[in-house]
Amino acid sequence: MIQGDPKSLLDIEPFLINLLSVVLCSPSEDLLIVDIFDKHLLHGHTLTYLRIGVNLLVGLMLGTLYWNAGNDGSKVLDTYNLLFSILMHHMMSTMMLTILTFPSEMSILIKEHFNRWYSLKMYYVSVTLVDIPLSVVCCFVFTVIIYITTDQPLEWVRFGMFFATSLLTVFVAQSFGLMVGSYFNVV
């Protein structure tokens, strides 16, 4: 039984630990998500702020480049180019960050896995779960900036579809980044 609901940002860590222990892991692997949460979000301030800053900056850049292109029927090609630019931003920024940070954790991961402290499945699930809140926030900030500055139709359903598509693109890029980062020696 999963105990507790995440009522605030501070309560999310025990909730995720409890969820993982129920669904995926043995009791010895419970502390893995705490360790990854601590490493990635609490002590990795530079990368966290860099991700938020890049999404803000690129969102403002693309928003000013394609200013008011959404409601003007004569700017269909601009809207197409905007969508392609958004796709490239979501894929490349997320994938490259994952590709470049994962190999630095590889030596620790190999030692801890071969010592049977936790399974590889648990590690990948923990990394993905810890990164979801930051990915959602960054994607939401970027989507709001782009949607407003390019004067897209202000309908909640269209905004929701645009945000969901962007978020799924970010998640796919993160999984590609983990795959490429684990397979190739990029650092």
C-alpha positions in Angstrom: 0.0 0.0 0.0 1.4 3.4 -0.9 1.3 5.7 2.0 1.1 9.5 1.8 0.3 11.8 -1.0 2.6 14.4 -2.3 1.0 17.6 -0.9 4.0 19.8 -1.3 7.4 19.8 -3.0 9.1 18.8 0.3 6.8 15.7 0.6 7.6 14.4 -2.9 10.8 12.6 -1.9 9.3 10.2 0.7 6.3 9.7 -1.7 8.6 8.6 -4.5 10.7 6.4 -2.2 7.5 4.6 -1.0 6.2 4.3 -4.6 9.4 2.8 -5.8 9.7 0.3 -2.9 6.1 -0.9 -3.6 6.4 -1.2 -7.3 9.9 -2.0 -8.3 12.6 -2.6 -5.8 13.7 -4.5 -2.8 14.1 -2.7 0.5 17.9 -2.4 0.0 17.3 -0.2 -3.1 15.1 2.3 -1.3 17.9 4.7 -0.7 19.0 4.9 -4.3 16.3 7.4 -5.2 17.3 9.5 -2.2 20.9 9.5 -3.4 20.0 10.3 -7.0 17.5 13.0 -5.9 20.2 14.5 -3.7 22.9 14.4 -6.4 20.8 15.7 -9.3 18.5 18.3 -7.9 19.8 19.4 -4.5 23.5 19.5 -5.1 23.5 19.8 -8.9 22.3 23.5 -8.7 24.4 24.5 -11.7 22.8 22.0 -14.1 19.4 22.7 -12.7 19.7 26.4 -13.2 21.3 25.9 -16.5 18.4 23.9 -17.8 15.9 26.4 -16.6 18.0 29.3 -18.0 18.4 27.6 -21.4 14.7 27.0 -21.7 13.9 30.6 -20.8 16.5 32.0 -23.2 15.7 29.8 -26.2 12.0 30.4 -25.5 12.4 34.1 -25.6 14.7 33.9 -28.7 12.3 31.8 -30.7 9.3 33.8 -29.4 10.8 37.1 -30.7 12.0 35.4 -34.0 8.5 34.2 -34.7 6.6 37.0 -33.1 2.8 36.9 -33.8 3.1 34.1 -36.4 0.4 31.9 -34.9 -2.8 33.8 -35.8 -1.7 35.1 -39.2 -2.6 32.8 -42.1 0.0 34.2 -44.3 2.8 33.0 -42.0 2.1 29.2 -42.2 5.7 28.6 -43.3 6.9 30.5 -40.2 4.7 28.4 -38.0 6.2 25.2 -39.6 9.7 26.5 -39.0 8.8 27.4 -35.4 7.6 23.8 -34.8 10.8 22.4 -36.3 12.9 24.7 -34.1 10.9 23.7 -31.0 11.5 20.0 -31.9 15.2 20.6 -32.3 15.4 22.5 -29.0 13.6 19.8 -27.1 15.5 16.9 -28.6 19.0 18.4 -28.6 19.1 20.2 -25.3 17.6 17.3 -23.3 19.6 14.6 -25.2 22.9 16.4 -25.0 22.6 17.2 -21.3 21.8 13.5 -20.6 24.6 12.3 -22.9 27.2 14.5 -21.2 26.2 13.9 -17.6 25.6 10.2 -17.7 29.2 9.0 -18.4 30.5 10.9 -15.4 28.2 8.7 -13.3 29.2 5.5 -15.1 32.2 4.5 -13.0 30.2 4.8 -9.8 27.2 3.0 -11.3 29.4 0.1 -12.4 31.0 -0.3 -9.0 27.7 -0.2 -7.1 25.9 -2.5 -9.5 28.7 -5.2 -9.4 28.6 -4.9 -5.6 24.9 -5.8 -5.9 23.8 -2.7 -4.1 21.0 -2.2 -6.7 19.9 -3.3 -10.1 20.4 -1.4 -13.4 16.6 -1.3 -13.8 16.2 0.5 -10.5 19.0 3.0 -11.4 17.4 4.0 -14.7 13.9 4.2 -13.2 15.3 6.4 -10.3 17.1 8.7 -12.7 14.0 9.1 -14.8 11.6 9.6 -11.9 13.9 12.2 -10.3 14.2 14.1 -13.5 10.5 14.2 -14.3 9.6 17.3 -12.1 12.4 19.4 -13.5 11.6 18.3 -17.1 8.0 19.2 -16.6 8.8 22.6 -15.2 11.3 23.5 -17.9 9.0 22.3 -20.7 6.1 24.2 -19.2 8.0 27.4 -18.9 9.3 27.1 -22.5 5.8 26.2 -23.8 4.1 29.2 -22.1 6.7 31.6 -23.5 6.5 30.2 -27.0 2.7 29.9 -27.0 2.1 33.5 -25.8 4.8 35.3 -27.8 4.0 33.6 -31.1 0.3 34.5 -30.6 -1.1 31.0 -30.9 -4.9 30.7 -30.4 -5.6 30.9 -26.6 -7.6 27.7 -26.2 -6.8 25.4 -23.3 -7.3 22.2 -25.4 -4.8 23.4 -28.0 -2.3 24.5 -25.4 -2.7 21.2 -23.6 -2.0 19.2 -26.8 1.0 21.4 -27.6 2.4 21.0 -24.0 1.8 17.2 -24.0 3.5 16.8 -27.4 6.5 18.9 -26.2 6.7 17.0 -22.9 6.6 13.6 -24.7 9.4 14.8 -27.0 11.5 15.7 -23.9 11.0 12.3 -22.4 11.9 10.5 -25.7 15.0 12.7 -25.9 16.0 11.8 -22.4 15.7 8.1 -23.1 17.8 8.5 -26.3 20.3 10.4 -24.3 20.6 7.7 -21.7 21.0 5.1 -24.4 23.7 7.0 -26.3 25.5 8.0 -23.1 25.6 4.5 -21.9 26.7 3.0 -25.2 29.3 5.4 -26.4 32.3 6.9 -24.5 31.6 10.6 -25.1 33.6 12.1 -22.3 
